[in-house]
Amino acid sequence: MASTEQSTPIVDQDEARFLQDREELEVDKMFRALVKLEGSDLHLKVGRPPIVRVDGSLRDLNRGPINREEMVRLLFPMMDKRNRAIFEDEGGADFAYIVDVDGETWRFRVNMLTQLGNIGLVARLVKNWIPDFEGLHLPPIMESLCKFDQGMILLAGVTGSGKSTTIASMLNWINQRETKHILTLEDPIEFVYKEEKCLINQREIGMDVKNFSIAMKHAVREDPDIILVGELRDEETFMTAIHAAETGHLVFGTIHASSSATTIGRILDLFPENMHGAIRSAIAFNMKGIVAQKLLPSIKDGVGRVPTVEVMTFNPTIQKLVLEGTDEKLPDAIRIGSEEGMQDFTMSLKELIDEELISREIAFRVAPNREALKMAIKGINVSQPGIL
């Protein structure tokens, strides 16, 4: 595979100029330590040394605890006037932050917070390149999900499960092959895309546009083919996104759910019960796929963490079950749909074991159904077509 398809470096001249103009902050050295340790997250809490997450595990940096006065000195200069106002009003603020590390620009997604009256920080490192599907160890069906002209594709998982990176990889796959207009609405912006074949506009909520509602109102006038709406966290966001999917756009979003099947219930929880029938219909006829993933520590040299991935595409069987409200049958429908590229977590875990990417111990620890995984390892198909 060509190197441009393995990962796409992100080069942003505006960010480089910003770094030249921005005064060096004392806290920057902690962000640099995170990068050099190849970690994913930085935690700053009063009374503790700086903490980094490396390959899924937390560890202290080699320095003493941060006291209250030092924390204020470290963190307050990171916030501009707008974020300071949000922080003081809401007790927290989310924003992007960039740091130069040995001549390279690195981006971080920062959450500034207060707890027990003290200020603190959690920052997620956003890689300065976008890996491809192979580099992320994602299944081949991901390419098929990128080829739709309209509809909705959701990435499900808990915080830190790699949803944003997977979506970035999908959008960049399109960027490398199609001449389309991609519009992202993010809070904050994480990956900054380098245009290849696509026209790409990225709008940050609160900075480029006042709020999500206004951003979506503008979006329909901005001629997008593909829209990234970020996290579906409330009724308004989902309804706006599904309407965009109904009117000819391909919409990507994320949601907090543990599996593809339970994502349906998670969406319904956003709405009153008297709307569930209409929402089920909207999901059945507009959703193209739900990808759920969890990150697991790898045993392969040079590989930090890998995702176990469940993929549910909306074939006629899945549509029928969603419309009927028989969500409990969706896991079996996913297994039966393996010939179409669908897979459940059991199938994914078996493949990761076979490729020697994860240990059996880790696989059985996270497996939703340990007996099914035992049978899959032995080569026994556990799907039950008769129950559908």
SVG drawing of the C-alpha trace seen along z (x, -y; Angstrom):
<svg xmlns="http://www.w3.org/2000/svg" viewBox="-47 -38 60 64">
<polyline fill="none" stroke="black" stroke-width="0.4" points="0.0,0.0 1.3,-3.5 2.6,-5.5 0.0,-8.3 -2.7,-5.7 -1.1,-4.4 -1.3,-7.8 -1.8,-11.3 0.3,-14.0 -1.5,-17.1 0.2,-20.3 -1.6,-23.5 0.3,-26.7 -2.1,-28.8 -1.3,-26.7 2.4,-26.9 2.2,-30.7 0.1,-30.7 2.8,-28.8 5.4,-31.3 3.3,-34.1 2.2,-32.4 4.2,-32.8 5.7,-29.5 3.8,-28.3 5.2,-26.4 2.6,-23.7 3.8,-22.9 6.6,-20.8 4.1,-18.3 2.4,-18.0 5.8,-17.4 6.4,-14.6 3.2,-13.0 4.1,-13.0 7.6,-11.7 6.2,-8.9 3.8,-8.0 0.9,-8.4 -2.7,-9.2 -3.9,-11.4 -2.5,-13.9 -4.2,-14.4 -3.4,-17.3 -4.9,-17.2 -4.1,-19.2 -2.1,-17.1 -0.8,-14.7 2.1,-14.7 1.2,-15.0 -0.2,-11.7 -0.1,-10.2 -1.9,-7.3 0.4,-5.1 -1.0,-2.0 -4.1,-2.2 -2.3,-2.4 -1.9,-5.5 1.6,-6.5 3.0,-9.5 5.6,-11.7 8.8,-12.0 8.2,-15.2 6.4,-16.2 2.7,-16.9 1.1,-20.1 -0.3,-22.4 -3.3,-24.7 -1.3,-27.9 0.9,-26.1 -2.1,-24.6 -3.7,-28.0 -0.4,-29.3 -0.1,-26.4 -3.6,-26.2 -5.2,-29.7 -2.9,-31.1 -4.1,-28.3 -7.6,-29.7 -8.5,-32.6 -11.1,-35.2 -14.0,-33.1 -13.0,-29.9 -12.3,-31.7 -15.9,-33.0 -17.2,-29.5 -15.1,-28.0 -16.3,-30.6 -19.9,-30.2 -20.1,-26.4 -17.2,-25.1 -15.4,-23.7 -14.4,-24.3 -13.5,-22.2 -11.0,-23.5 -8.2,-22.5 -4.6,-23.3 -1.5,-23.0 2.2,-22.6 5.4,-22.4 7.4,-19.3 10.8,-19.2 9.5,-21.3 6.3,-19.3 2.8,-20.7 0.8,-18.5 -2.9,-19.0 -4.7,-18.2 -8.4,-18.0 -8.5,-19.7 -11.1,-19.6 -10.5,-22.1 -12.5,-21.2 -13.1,-22.0 -13.3,-19.3 -13.6,-19.9 -13.0,-23.6 -9.7,-23.0 -8.9,-23.5 -7.7,-20.5 -7.1,-19.3 -7.6,-16.2 -6.1,-16.4 -6.3,-13.8 -3.5,-13.7 -4.8,-14.0 -2.3,-12.4 -0.8,-14.7 -1.5,-12.2 -4.6,-10.3 -4.0,-6.5 -5.7,-4.4 -7.9,-1.4 -5.1,1.1 -3.0,-1.0 -5.9,-1.1 -6.6,2.7 -10.2,2.0 -12.2,4.6 -12.5,4.4 -16.2,3.4 -15.2,-0.1 -14.5,-0.9 -18.0,0.1 -19.5,-2.2 -17.6,-5.2 -19.2,-4.6 -22.8,-5.7 -24.1,-8.9 -26.6,-9.5 -27.7,-8.2 -26.2,-8.1 -23.2,-6.2 -22.6,-6.1 -19.5,-5.2 -20.5,-3.9 -18.3,-3.4 -17.2,-4.8 -15.0,-7.9 -11.5,-7.0 -12.5,-4.1 -11.1,-5.6 -14.3,-6.8 -12.9,-10.1 -9.9,-8.5 -12.0,-5.9 -14.2,-8.6 -11.2,-10.7 -9.8,-7.7 -13.2,-7.2 -13.4,-10.9 -9.8,-10.8 -10.5,-7.6 -13.2,-9.6 -10.9,-12.7 -8.3,-10.6 -10.7,-9.2 -13.8,-11.4 -14.4,-15.0 -16.9,-16.0 -17.5,-18.7 -17.0,-17.6 -18.3,-19.8 -17.4,-19.1 -19.1,-20.6 -17.0,-19.9 -16.6,-21.0 -13.7,-21.3 -12.0,-20.5 -9.6,-17.5 -8.1,-16.3 -7.3,-19.1 -7.6,-17.6 -5.3,-18.3 -7.4,-18.6 -6.6,-16.0 -9.5,-15.5 -12.2,-16.9 -13.2,-20.4 -13.1,-20.4 -14.6,-23.0 -14.3,-22.6 -16.3,-24.7 -15.7,-24.8 -18.7,-25.3 -18.3,-28.4 -15.4,-29.8 -16.6,-29.7 -20.3,-29.6 -22.3,-30.3 -23.9,-26.9 -24.7,-23.6 -28.3,-24.6 -27.1,-27.6 -24.2,-25.6 -26.7,-23.0 -29.0,-25.8 -26.1,-27.2 -24.9,-23.7 -27.9,-23.2 -26.9,-26.4 -23.3,-25.4 -23.8,-22.6 -22.1,-19.8 -22.1,-16.2 -20.8,-14.8 -21.4,-16.2 -19.7,-15.3 -22.0,-16.3 -19.8,-15.1 -21.5,-13.6 -25.3,-12.8 -26.0,-13.8 -29.6,-15.1 -32.9,-15.1 -32.2,-18.2 -28.8,-17.0 -30.2,-13.6 -33.2,-15.0 -31.1,-17.6 -28.6,-14.9 -31.3,-12.4 -33.0,-15.1 -29.8,-15.9 -29.5,-12.2 -33.0,-12.1 -32.4,-15.1 -29.5,-13.6 -26.4,-14.0 -24.0,-11.3 -23.9,-12.1 -21.3,-10.8 -21.7,-11.0 -20.6,-9.4 -22.7,-8.1 -22.0,-6.7 -23.2,-3.1 -21.6,0.3 -22.6,2.2 -24.2,1.7 -27.5,3.3 -27.7,1.2 -27.2,-1.9 -30.8,-1.7 -32.0,-1.9 -29.5,-4.7 -31.0,-6.8 -34.6,-6.1 -33.6,-7.2 -33.2,-10.7 -36.9,-10.9 -40.3,-10.5 -41.9,-7.1 -44.7,-8.4 -42.0,-9.2 -40.3,-5.9 -42.2,-4.5 -41.3,-7.4 -37.7,-7.3 -37.4,-3.6 -38.7,-4.2 -36.2,-7.0 -33.4,-4.8 -34.4,-1.8 -34.6,-3.7 -31.8,-6.2 -29.1,-4.4 -26.5,-2.7 -24.3,-1.3 -23.3,-1.3 -19.8,-0.6 -19.1,0.1 -15.5,0.4 -13.4,0.8 -9.6,0.3 -7.5,3.2 -3.8,3.4 -1.8,5.2 0.8,7.9 2.5,7.1 5.7,5.1 5.2,1.6 1.4,1.7 0.0,-0.1 -3.7,0.6 -6.0,2.1 -9.8,1.9 -12.2,4.8 -15.0,3.8 -18.6,4.7 -20.2,3.7 -24.0,3.8 -25.2,2.7 -28.8,2.1 -29.8,4.9 -33.5,5.9 -33.3,8.2 -31.8,5.5 -34.3,3.0 -37.2,5.3 -36.0,6.0 -35.6,2.3 -39.0,1.5 -40.6,4.3 -38.8,3.3 -37.2,6.7 -33.7,5.4 -32.8,8.5 -32.6,10.4 -30.1,8.0 -26.9,9.7 -27.9,13.0 -28.7,11.0 -25.2,9.5 -23.7,13.0 -25.8,14.3 -24.8,11.2 -21.1,12.1 -21.2,13.0 -22.1,9.4 -19.2,8.1 -21.0,7.7 -19.2,8.9 -19.8,9.0 -17.3,8.6 -16.8,12.4 -15.7,12.6 -13.5,9.5 -11.8,10.9 -11.1,14.2 -9.5,12.4 -7.3,10.3 -6.2,13.5 -5.5,15.2 -3.4,12.3 -1.5,12.3 -2.5,8.7 -4.1,9.4 -3.8,12.2 -6.5,14.7 -6.6,13.4 -7.5,9.9 -10.0,11.3 -11.9,13.4 -11.8,10.5 -13.7,8.2 -15.8,10.8 -19.6,10.2 -20.1,13.9 -17.1,16.1 -18.7,19.4 -19.3,18.0 -15.7,16.9 -14.5,20.4 -16.6,22.0 -15.4,19.4 -11.8,20.2 -12.6,23.9 -14.1,23.0 -17.7,23.6 -20.3,21.2 -22.5,19.9 -25.1,18.1 -28.7,19.4 -30.6,18.6 -33.8,20.3 -34.5,17.8 -35.1,15.0"/>
</svg>
